[in-house]
Amino acid sequence: MKVIHLISGGDSGGAKTHVLSLLENLNRTITAQLVCFRDGPFAEEARQRGIPTEIMGGNNILRIRRQLTSYIRQEGFQLIHCHGARANMIGALLRGTTHLPVVTTVHSDYKLDYMGRPMGRLTFGNINAWALRQMDYRIGVSDAMVDLLIQRGFPPERFFAIYNGIDFTPAPPQGDRLEYLRGLGAEVDGDSVVIGIAARLNPVKDMSTLIRGFAEGYKSCPRLRLVIAGDGEEREKLGNLAKELGVERQVTFAGWISGGMDRFYNALDVNALTSLSETFPYALTEGARFHLATVATAVGGIPYLIDAGVNGYLIQPGDWKELGRHFAALGNDDALRKDMGERLYEKASSSFSIQRTVDTQLEIYSQVIRKHGRPRRKRDGVVICGAYGRGNAGDDAILEAILQEIRAVDPDLPVTVLSKNPKATRLTYRVRAVGQIEVLSWYRAMKKANLYINGGGSLIQDVTSRRSLWFYLMNIRAAKMAGCKVQMYGCGIGPVTRASHRKLAAKVMSRNVDVITLREPDSWEELRAMGVSGPEILLTADPALTLRRASEDQTDSVLLRAGIPAHGRYICFALRRWKGFEQKAGMFAAAARYAWERYGLTPVFTAVEKKQDPDAGRLAAKGLEGVPHCFLDDAGNAGTIIGALSRMEIVVSMRLHALIFAAGQGIPLVGVVYDPKVSSFLRYIGQELFVDLDALTEEGLKELIDQAAVQAGRPEAQAEAVRRLQDMEHRNVDVARRLMEH
């Protein structure tokens, strides 16, 4: 593989480190040629590292384009990779002359690159903004940077994420830390806890928050000291602030550190970063290499490194009071500081090494070349329609599972999702998404696709809304008219209560659907009763059964953010407001109290639908005075919800997908049935511990919890049933593959 990298040659900071370390290591596997538009320290360091480097200077952009076009053709490069505004502009011009894929790495927020320089923003900033939109593909330094650009309207399916990686080879001995710190001007002794930061002293780094937070922490932890490595336009302002807050002797402005940063990080106890904006800063991984406890703002890609409360602390930008509390906690607890530093080192060294960065970059190149060479077809792709973008973790889990399976068939397949909130869907799943009311947009997508998926869940029902039934039936009919193959994918059917609706649904499905795959047998009986004939009908399982739980650290972080100790003993209640729930809420409270008093299980009220479920949990918890209990109102995505449910000893749920997620983890289940789909699933896995909401009694619910507690010691039968369903679920995607081939 031969790749040409374009860069201005005047870069510094994180972008410089990223490009040079990446190219140095890439050249061990492929040919990665560097072209700079000026000579200087950047190009000289590249040569010293053994990176093949050419200089093509001057201000005549058209001449440079001709020169590069000839050079690219002569050398046989397969891909053009740009870094920075000038390279992006020239790369955009090379697309038409070379017909090669052009990729750019976005190292920083282009809207902030010229902060404080209005003329630069007006000229170079606008040119760069134009050039970024001309690129074939974009690589964001962190998923957060990718998310930011998608929010600004860049096409989500043409993005990749990469993270800055470093060499975690242990550093050699760095000498006496106190001697070094005193040499920087710090007043320290053997009892001092030293907080450090290495950054430019400019507004984006928000050092004012750092100094205010330090002063706040110092009030309750006089051991604290702060050393700032760096310089910039805010130096005088920050010095005055430290003096104003009475910590000028405890704060050291060390200026730029010469001779490498290893001695600096080795001398610290806590690493800090208070930036308003970042991609994925080297300062944190460099600190992690030295096992430093870390406090940083939750911006850019930082939350992908730091699991809050597990291996570090996160604050919101500008929150100096919270920053001070974290500084004091780390300063006063040596064991906590050491534990967090070790945990951060373990994660960073395994997930953010330079080798991981290089491997990711090589995989991106392979994907770009493959995508660029994909044959153009008259019809290509899939349209997926379901109850997505409504804040319901169960429905969105279905979409996540379908996308996962479809991409396993063809990772480059164009996918369009019909969503209630297309912006959120684009951001979360990085697919094309159109609003459910954008009729022309989704019909155009259907005209280009070869498969339409009516995606999971109980979409064909009229209990929650008859309008939604009409909408999904209309979409099925429109997809068939547009020429798509139509699959109803791992779905449930019903209840459809009105005779006219049953007749309409049967007619539309019989005439327009090619294959229906069902998640449980009761839906098969419902189709038969409705008189559906024509489509091939197969019994499979719910797609969400294939999803995996998040890592232990991510799960710990979700629980800790909600104030829930990560490794307690819990019983989960996943409730929803439904007709008659208010009259039954006290029974859930009584059962929760019983579980606490009888089994020592702390009740956790967990939301699956983030907008509605928290109210149901709080209504049920009104009767729990004197009983410890918790609320998990936002457990994140499907993976972290599954992770949280895996920590429960019993799950009592009205929500179907809480039962599905917990079943996959072998957790004993108690179902409270407000809809036949709940009892259908439980019977399908051989689980009989359920009761209708209308028939719920306090004593009956306690008895079900007793039976679930007995099952907690022998989950084998349920786990085997779930494994069987997971095997059956793969038939969903087998059908999709077959229809796409046709």
Disulfide bonds with the S-S distance in Angstrom:
none
